[in-house]
Amino acid sequence: MKTLRYLFLLIVLVILLILPIGFASSQIGTDIQIELGINGLVRIGRWNPILVRVSTFGIPFKGEIVVDIKEGSMILENIRVTSLKTSVDLPIYSKKDILFLVPLSDMRYPVKVSIFSDDGRLIKTKDYEIKSLEMRWPIIGLIGNNSLPYTQRDIRITMLDPELISGKPFMIFDPLDLLIMESPPQGDMGESIEKWRDWGGNVVVGEHREFNLSSRADTYPGRIDFQNLVIDSLESEVIPLPSKGFISLILFIYILLFVVVFYYVRRLFLLKILIAIILSLSFSIALFNITSSSKLNSTVMTQFNLISNRGNNPFSVVYNGTAVFSPYSMSIRLSYEPYNTVFWVGGGREKGIAKTTFVISQNNQELSDILLELSPDRRGILRGWGIKRIGVNARLLKNGVLYIENDSPYLLKEVYLLTGGKYLYLGDIKRGETRFDIRRINLSTVKIEGDKGRFFSWAKNNDIISDKRDYIFGWIDDFSLLNTTEIHNKNSYTLYIMEMKR
Amino acid sequence: MMVIILKDLEAKIESYGMLRFLGISMFIFFLLFLIVAPGFQRVLGSFIPNLILVVGIGEFLIFLIFTILSTIGNTLSEDERTVRDLALGSDFSPSNIIIGKYTSFILHLVLFLILTLPINLVSLNLSPKGDIMAIYLPILVVNGSLGSWGLFISTMKDKRFAILNLSILLISLLVFTVRLPYPWRLINPILLMINYYPLALLYYLLILIPGLALTFWRIKYLKRVKDETRDG
């Protein structure tokens, strides 16, 4: 009997010991595959896909996928880590592809993909080194039973699995320089390829052997950094705090009223107490309402957008610099369009590693969120890049006529023509076609004041606008790469520059 | 007991001295707000002071003075009857006197706290961070416990020696203990509150109970003396 009791206790003990193992390994029945680039090929200067495929079997999966991209310099102490984050909730026996699109430029640091379980445990992590110089070589993608084309050296060729790219956003093709297909594309994949072609993608259908690899420009604009420009602009802003004079006046009236009531209402001390409480509560509610949103309203944001189109490309590259300041050190949620826009956290004037988290919602891919945690100096700097289809076409004809076709939804304001180092003011350009006979108008110099002037000078100093080339440039008022409803005090300046080919 | 509470509260509220004290105190809080509140400034070199902390410390000190002045006797309200007056000149029981006087003091303290609500709420909204209860709870507990010792002093005929002792004790606690090495510096009530809030509030309850017990003992003693004098 005693032996049986010990045996029973032993069995209970063993069960208790085994039980936590079952909880700890609740993610074992999950297969997670991670792939960076197209078939492992990455193109520096372009948007590269990171595909995470999660498959579940007997056990459901609930967790989070985090992609960390690091850039900056250790010596200059301006390392930035950007985290793209999305949560995954999968039932048993199901499969889900989660796609991240990130432009890659900094070859010094690996791209890190981590998968965490719901309780925060690290399930899987993978570091992708992108140091190889080959990653700058063009990529040709083949779809179907196509024979490999003869190519010169320094070109990479890969076969694309139609199943893998079907239903994905067109930006998944961005690392490619050329896509060769056996037959015209159909269905979802066809739509994506058509859209990519509209955006300047190079597609060859059939057994053609002649193709041009140099036509598609880099969509990731490299190291142009607005940081100093946005910081200088932000620092001259006034913090919109509630009026100190107004609040002080209300407080003074309150104290005066209290003293007067207590002095003149005699022999009714309970009434006095009641009046004092009512007075205090009324003024409390009034003053609280006046100042309750002061923390939120005192946040200031300055945004500079530069839309650059070199030589009538179907897409324009958008550079963005955003600086946010809040005197009350808060976290701010901002949103942007995923898959053709990305934001990196800035902060070169800060020590240590700055961090920003980007929340990508897989259910609603129209907008993604950024949770910007302001640094100890209460400032957040973001650098953004994107590609946008802005349909503006400009040509300088030989007969001295400047032809501008504005097919974009925007009104181009205060447009100038820059040719031969001289400027010509063209006024506002509405949608549609506009012609200027520039032989009869004298060219002059340009004078732009305020933040716009600072922005323009910066573009000239950084050789984005050069006197040796021909441009039209103007301002777009209602363009924003980055939006938030949390900040009421926003200054946004968007400069559109189009380099014209003679 | 209710008679003591109402009469005591009436004497306090109707007194010009108390009104002057409350008015001046509120004006000091207003001045603190006026000096420290953030005004017009640009992002470059901007500084948002912790207004609620400054106003909170100011209130803490003013409330200490308020507690001492309103409990040790009738310094601010001439018509108020002290604990000694009630013990010697009335038939109220010691427990009624203690509960009545202490309740009226707490009610007056709470009323004063309510009057500071507009300034505190504005300060809270304009400060980087803060918690309104982190101001009100320490003020209530510290002054509540100190008030019991004030009542004890009010049982004495010659209060000068007791007031002097209490003042020296308070100044020593608030000023000289700041430089002491850790953990001795935790004798300082403000440091203790900052480091161990809200656990530090229990420390003040330990101060409250002996104060009330001593006052009770003193009232009983005064009653006995009164009875002996009457019998004699």
Boltz contact constraints between the chains, C-beta under 6 A:
constraints:
  - contact:
      token1: [A, 234]
      token2: [B, 43]
      max_distance: 6.0
  - contact:
      token1: [A, 235]
      token2: [B, 43]
      max_distance: 6.0
  - contact:
      token1: [A, 235]
      token2: [B, 44]
      max_distance: 6.0
  - contact:
      token1: [A, 237]
      token2: [B, 43]
      max_distance: 6.0
  - contact:
      token1: [A, 238]
      token2: [B, 42]
      max_distance: 6.0
  - contact:
      token1: [A, 239]
      token2: [B, 41]
      max_distance: 6.0
  - contact:
      token1: [A, 239]
      token2: [B, 46]
      max_distance: 6.0
  - contact:
      token1: [A, 241]
      token2: [B, 38]
      max_distance: 6.0
  - contact:
      token1: [A, 244]
      token2: [B, 37]
      max_distance: 6.0
  - contact:
      token1: [A, 244]
      token2: [B, 39]
      max_distance: 6.0
  - contact:
      token1: [A, 247]
      token2: [B, 122]
      max_distance: 6.0
  - contact:
      token1: [A, 248]
      token2: [B, 34]
      max_distance: 6.0
  - contact:
      token1: [A, 251]
      token2: [B, 30]
      max_distance: 6.0
  - contact:
      token1: [A, 254]
      token2: [B, 118]
      max_distance: 6.0
  - contact:
      token1: [A, 255]
      token2: [B, 26]
      max_distance: 6.0
  - contact:
      token1: [A, 255]
      token2: [B, 30]
      max_distance: 6.0
  - contact:
      token1: [A, 259]
      token2: [B, 23]
      max_distance: 6.0
  - contact:
      token1: [A, 262]
      token2: [B, 19]
      max_distance: 6.0
  - contact:
      token1: [A, 269]
      token2: [B, 10]
      max_distance: 6.0
  - contact:
      token1: [A, 269]
      token2: [B, 13]
      max_distance: 6.0
  - contact:
      token1: [A, 269]
      token2: [B, 14]
      max_distance: 6.0
  - contact:
      token1: [A, 272]
      token2: [B, 13]
      max_distance: 6.0
  - contact:
      token1: [A, 277]
      token2: [B, 114]
      max_distance: 6.0
  - contact:
      token1: [A, 280]
      token2: [B, 114]
      max_distance: 6.0
  - contact:
      token1: [A, 280]
      token2: [B, 115]
      max_distance: 6.0
  - contact:
      token1: [A, 280]
      token2: [B, 117]
      max_distance: 6.0
  - contact:
      token1: [A, 283]
      token2: [B, 118]
      max_distance: 6.0
  - contact:
      token1: [A, 284]
      token2: [B, 117]
      max_distance: 6.0
  - contact:
      token1: [A, 284]
      token2: [B, 118]
      max_distance: 6.0
  - contact:
      token1: [A, 284]
      token2: [B, 121]
      max_distance: 6.0
  - contact:
      token1: [A, 287]
      token2: [B, 118]
      max_distance: 6.0
  - contact:
      token1: [A, 287]
      token2: [B, 122]
      max_distance: 6.0
  - contact:
      token1: [A, 288]
      token2: [B, 121]
      max_distance: 6.0
  - contact:
      token1: [A, 291]
      token2: [B, 122]
      max_distance: 6.0
  - contact:
      token1: [A, 291]
      token2: [B, 125]
      max_distance: 6.0
  - contact:
      token1: [A, 292]
      token2: [B, 125]
      max_distance: 6.0
  - contact:
      token1: [A, 294]
      token2: [B, 125]
      max_distance: 6.0
  - contact:
      token1: [A, 325]
      token2: [B, 43]
      max_distance: 6.0
  - contact:
      token1: [A, 327]
      token2: [B, 46]
      max_distance: 6.0
  - contact:
      token1: [A, 327]
      token2: [B, 48]
      max_distance: 6.0
  - contact:
      token1: [A, 328]
      token2: [B, 128]
      max_distance: 6.0
